[in-house]
Amino acid sequence: MATDKTFPAEENRPMTNDELAHELHRIVSTAPEGIITLSYHLFGLKYAKELSDPGISVARVLTVSKLPKSYQMEINKGKNLAAFVTLNEEGLWF
C-alpha cells in the first residue's frame, strides 16, 4: 500500500524514531490477520540500516507507534536477517 508521505530514507537522509514509528504503525495496522508478527520481522528487515543508527531506539519506535514493547525481539529478528538477505525491486534474495 503506497503512502503520500516520502520518508527521509528515500531522500538519502536518516529517518528519525518518530518517522520509523509512523512507518511501523502503518505496516502493522495494514497487515492481514495472521501475519501481524511477520510484519514486525519484515519491518526490521526492511529498515535494518536505519534501526542500526546509534540515534535510533527500537524501544522508542515501539513506544511512539503505541505498539507493545514486547515486539522489540521480533523487530530485532528481522534486523538480524538483513545480513543474509538482499532487498531489491524484484523482491528478496537469499
HELIX and SHEET records of a PDB file:
HELIX    1   1 PRO A    8  GLU A   11  5                                   4    
HELIX    2   2 ASN A   17  THR A   30  1                                  14    
HELIX    3   3 ILE A   36  LYS A   46  1                                  11    
HELIX    4   4 ALA A   48  LEU A   51  1                                   4    
HELIX    5   5 VAL A   58  VAL A   64  1                                   7    
HELIX    6   6 LYS A   69  TYR A   71  5                                   3    
HELIX    7   7 GLN A   72  LEU A   81  1                                  10    
HELIX    8   8 ALA A   82  PHE A   84  5                                   3    
SHEET    1   A 2 THR A  86  ASN A  88  0                                        
SHEET    2   A 2 GLY A  91  TRP A  93 -1                                        
END                                                                             
